[in-house]
């Protein structure tokens, strides 16, 4: 079963309708052992077709068909490689983010954010100016599990690098294997909710989205909803700055505001936004927003008809549920890194942050489906996607190690604003939008309010 089939099945949609997703067999040009190109193509196709069905439902027309440009798909999911700021490329990885050999195995660390770098160094008793070589020497005599434990204890991000078989034996893997790739759950019984007339290229017009996400997967979901006409406001805490280029790369079509929910005035502003929000996207660790009354159940009670999209690294239950995680960490923990290695035991990586991008598009697919369900049947809805569940799905499509690599080819990038060049929009259906309605803005530069 392909990811597109699995996603469509998990949404409870008619499999026969997928005949409207045109695929002429042209490979998405992403090399590697695992079929990363097909995987991200299917995630974007699921999102595109869900938007197509919503467009037909709101406009009253025949369902538009879907056909994706393989080079646009490849460019969109490798956007970090194409991003330019004033003509200059960026470095996507910090010095201490990477694979490190220990006495018995490998560990993978993530240190792109300063506080995570500090946690790594504190865990090992190292100075703030420690170099990569010094860091490697400090880890080399230690067992990988010991390194992971020390780093996690200080609030850092790391994992032992596992094989697929080792991951399959982990309790978290067993729990995730029982779940669909997209979980769509009705939260409350509310009457159907109609939306005003729109056009085929704006199926989410009139839908207001609070984007409470960071890094890549969640922002990609919010950006995709904005592409289809939603009014999307990303809200961040001023205490947790985002990586500037990363924010710009995933920010097209959205606005960006800063609110501290522990501050009374900012909380009041947030509550005003929430009063009329149709969708709330979250991508923080499960339970971390509950104290603000932002759990899915609390949101459904406070705002009947709300649609909650929740992304997580490891799922919402199980021994790893509350652990910090990023695409690179999940690749390493689930066996993907060993599959994509050189065959000698040295781990490697997918040619794109494919778990992040696929998760973002699949969340957008679920949200768009939920909007259509709300029009037809009512209810509040919860849509959930996890990176680790998608890793399991990708591993099931493993190919022979020496499969020929796809040739590198990408679509032309587009200049989204002065000095910033980013990747093109990949989702597409007949009559759909050709690009984003607005360029990315600087982090925290917008007012916390809806457009209308």
N, C-alpha and C positions, 0 to 999 in steps of 0.2 A: 504494500500500500504506500503510495506517495504521500508526502506531507500535505499536499492539496487535498487528497482524498480524506486523510485523517482529520484535517481541520474542518472540512465540510461536514464530515460525519459527526464530529464533536459539537458542531453548531446545530445539529438536527435538521440540516437542509437536505433537499432532494438531490441525490447523486446524479440523476439524469441531467439536471440543469447544467452540470459542468461541461456539457457539450458546447456551451457558449464560450468557454475559455479556449481560445484558439492557440495551438502550439504546433509550430511547424518543425519542431525537432532541432532547432538551432541551439547549440549549447551556450549557456552563459559562460563567458571566458574567465573562469576561475580555476586554477590548477590545484591539485592535491589528491590525496588518497580517497578521502570522503567526497561524495558528490555535492560539494558546497554550492556550486552554481545552481543546480536543480533545486536544492533545498531553499535557498533564498528566493528563487523565482517563484516557487510554490507559495511561499508565505506572502509575497507581494501580490500574486494572482488571487489568493483567497481574499485579501483586503480589497483588491480592485473589484472583484465580482460581488462582494458584499455591498460595496458602494453602488455598483451597477443596479443591483436589485432594489436598493433603497431609492435610487433615482427613478426607476420605473414605477415604484409604489407611489412616490410623491407627485410625479408628473402625470402619471396615467398613460404611459407609453409602453411600447414593447421593451423587453429587457435588453439593454445594450450588451454587445459581446465584448470580450476582453482579449487583448493581445499585447504582450509586453515586448519591448525591444531588449534583447539580451545584453547589448552593450550598456544600455541605461541601467539595467539591473546591476551589472558588475560595477559600474561607476558609483552608483548610489551606496552600495554596501562597502565600498572601499574608499569612502569619502575622505578619510584621514590622509590617504595618499595623494589626493588631488587638491586638498585645501591649500589655498595660498592667502597670505596676509601681506599686502603691499608687494606682491610678487614673490614672496619668500615661502618655502614650505615650512611645515611645523614638525616638531619631534613629538610623536604620539606617546612615546614611552619615557618615563623618568629613569634615571640611572640605576636605581635599585629595584625597578620592576623587571622581573624576568625569571628564568630558570636558574637554580643554583644546585650544584652537586653537594650532597652530604655524605656521611660515611657509609650509608647503606642504600640511599635512594636519592631522588631529586625532590626539591620543593619549588613551588612557584610563588612569587610574591607580587604584590601590587602596591606601588608607592607613588602613584601619580599625584595624589593629594598630599600636601605638606604634613598634615596630621597623621597620615598613614606612614609616611617615611619616618617621622619621629617615633612612632610606635615600634616600627621594626628595629630602629637603633636602640631604643630603650630596652626592648626585650632581650637584646644581646649585650647590653652594657657598653655600647659603642658610642663614640663621640659624634657630634652633629655634623662634622666635616668628613666623616668616614667615606672613603672612595669605594667604588665598585670592587676593586681588587681586594681591598682590606675587608670588605663585607664578605666576599667569597671565602677568604682565608678563615674568617671567624666561623663560618658555617661548616666548612669542610670536615672537621673532626667530630661534628655532632650528628646524631641520628635524625633523620628527616621528621619523624613523628615528634621528637623533642623540640625541634625548631618550630614546627607548626604550633605546638602547644604553648611555647613561650610567646610567640608573636600574637596568637589569639588572646592570650591573657592580658596583654597590654592594649588591646583594642586595635591591633594591626590586622592585615589581610594576608593570609598565606594558606597554602594547602600542600599536603603530600601529593606528589604526582603518581596517579594510579594507572594501572592497565584497565582495559574494559572489563576483564574478568573480575578484578579486585573491586571495581565499582559495582558490578552486578551483585556482589555479595554484601554490599553495604545496606543497612536497613533503610536508608533514605531512598536508594534506588528501587527497592522493593515497593515502597509506598507510592513512589511516582509512577511506576509501571502500571499501576491500576487506574491512573487518571487519564482523561482525554487531554489532547494537546491544548485545547481551549476549554475551560470550564465556564459554562453559561448557566447561571442559577437565578430563578425568580425569587426575590426577597420579600415582596409584599403584594397584596391584592389591591391594586389601584385601577381606576377606570382608564380606558384608552385615552391617549393624549395626542391630539391633532396638531400639526404644524402648518404654518401658512404656505401658500403656493411658492414653488421654486422652479428652477430650471435644471436640465439634465446635468449641467456641469457643476451644480452646487447642491448635492443631495443632503448636506448637513446644514444648509442655511437656516438660521434661526435657532441653532443649537449652541448653548453656551457651555464652555468646557474650562474647568479649573484644573490646570496641569501642575500637580504637586510631585514632579519627578525630576531626576537628575541623571547625569552621565549620558548614556546613549539610548537604551531600549525605550524608556518612558518618553523622553523627548521626541524620538522618532514616531511614536504613536501619536503624540500631540500634534506634531508637524503634519502628519498624514491627515488627521481630522481637520486641521486648518486648510489643507489643500482642497478638501471637499466642501469648504464653505463655513465650517464652524468658527465661532468667535472663541479663540483660545487665549487664555491668560496664564502664563506660567508664574507661579508663586514660589519664591525661595526665602529662606531665612537669611538675614544679613550676616549672621554669624558663620555661615558655611559657604564661602565664595566658590563659584563654579570656575572651572578651567575656561579661560576666555575663548580660545579658538573652538573648543568643543561646543560651547554654548552657541556660538555663531553658526557652526556647521549644522546644528540640529534645530535652529531657531526660526527658520523661514516660516512666514505666515502667522507667527505668534507675537505676543507682547510679553515683556518680562518685568515683574514687579517684586519688590522686597517687602515682606511683612514678618514681624517677629510675633508669633502667636502667644508668647508669654507677656507681651506688652498689651495693656488694656486697649489703647487706641488702635493699634494694628489689628488686634483681635476683632474689634468692632467692625473695622473695614472688611476683614475677611468674612465675618458673618453676613454682612450686607451682600457680598458677592455670592455667598453660598445660598442665600434666600432664593435666588433665581437661577442657580446653576442647574443645568440638565445632566452634566457628566462631571465626575471627579476622577482624575487619574492619580494613582499613587504608586510609588516604586521604592519606598523606604522599607526597611525590614519589617516583617509582619508584626503588628502590635505596637509599633513605635509611635503611631499617630493616635492611638486609642485614647490617650489622656486628654486629647483635644476634642473628643466626641466625634472622631472621624473614622471609626470602624465602619465597615459596610452596614452592619445592622443598625448602628446609631444613625448613620446618614439616611438610611431608608426610612427610619422612624421620623427623623426631623424634616426630611424633604421627600415626601411620597412621590414616586415616579422617578427618582434619581437613578442614574446608571453609574455604577462604580467600576472602574477598571483598575485591577490590582496586579502589578508585576512583582515578581520576586526572583531571587537567584536560585533558591533551593526548594520552593514550594512553601506552603503555610503550615504544614505539620511535619513531625519527624525530628530526629536528633539534630539535623542541620538547619532547621527552618529559621532560626534566629541568627544564624551566622552571616557575617558580611560576605558579599560575593560580587564578582564582576565576570564578564564574559571570559576573560583569560583564565581566571581562577576556576570557573566551572569546566572549561575545556581540560584543564590539568587534572581536576579531581575525578572526572568521569571517564577518563581514558582516551579522550580525543587527542590530547597532546602526544601520547605514546603512539597512537595510530599514525599521526601526521609526522612522526619523527623520521630519522634517517634509517631506521631498521637496526641500528647498532645499540639501541637503548637510550640514545639521547633524544629527549622530547622535542617536538616541534609545535607548530600552530597552524590553524586554518588560514587560508589566504585573505580572510576578512573577519571582522567581528560579527560572524554570521549568527551566533546565538542572540546577540543583542538586537541586530537588525530584524531577524525573523520574529523575535518576540514582540518587537514594537509593531510590526505590520500585522501580526496575528491578533494582538490586542485591539488594534484599530478595526480589524475584521469583526471581532466580537462586539465591540462598541457599536459599530454600524448596524450589525444584525439586531442588537438589543434596541436600537432606536426604532427599527422597523417593527419589532415585536411590541414595543410600547404603543406604537400607532395602532396596531391591529388588536392587541389584547390587553394592553395596560401593564401593570406591575412595575415595581422597581427591579433592577437587574444588577447582578454581580458578574463581571467577566474577569477570569484569572488566567494568567500565563506565567510559567516559570522557565528560566533558562535551563535548569537541570533536566526538566522533562523533555525539552526540545533536544538536549544533548543525547538523551536516550534514543529519541526518534532518529536523529542523524546517524548514530552508531549502527542502527539496524540496517542502514543503507550502505554499509561498508563495501568497498570494492577491492579487488586484488591489488596488492601493493604496487605493482608495476604497471598499473593502468596508464595509458598515455595521458599527459597533461593537456588541458585545453590551451590554445594559443591566447596570448594576452592581447586584448582589444578593448578599448573603452570608448564611451561616448564623449563628445566634447563637453567640457565643464562650462558653467555659466557664471558670469560675474553678478553676484546677488546684491552688491552694494559697493560703494567706493572703497577700493583697496582689498575687498574680500572676494575670492573666487571659491565657489563650492560646487558640489555635485548636483546633477540634474534630478528632477522628480521622476521616480521610476513607475509609480502606480498609474495605470491608464485603462480606460474603457472607452468605447466608441461614444464620442460626444462629451467626454470628460474634460476636466481642466488641463490646459497644457503646461501650467506652471503655477507657482505660488503667487498669491495676491499681494504679498508684502515681503520685503526683505527682512533678514534677521536684524534684531536690534541688540545693542549692548546689554549685558546682564544687569538687571535692576534699573533699567532706564525708563520704564513705563509707569504710568499711573495704574493703581490697582482698581480698575473699573472696567465695565463692559463697554463695547463700542456704542451701544444704544440702550 
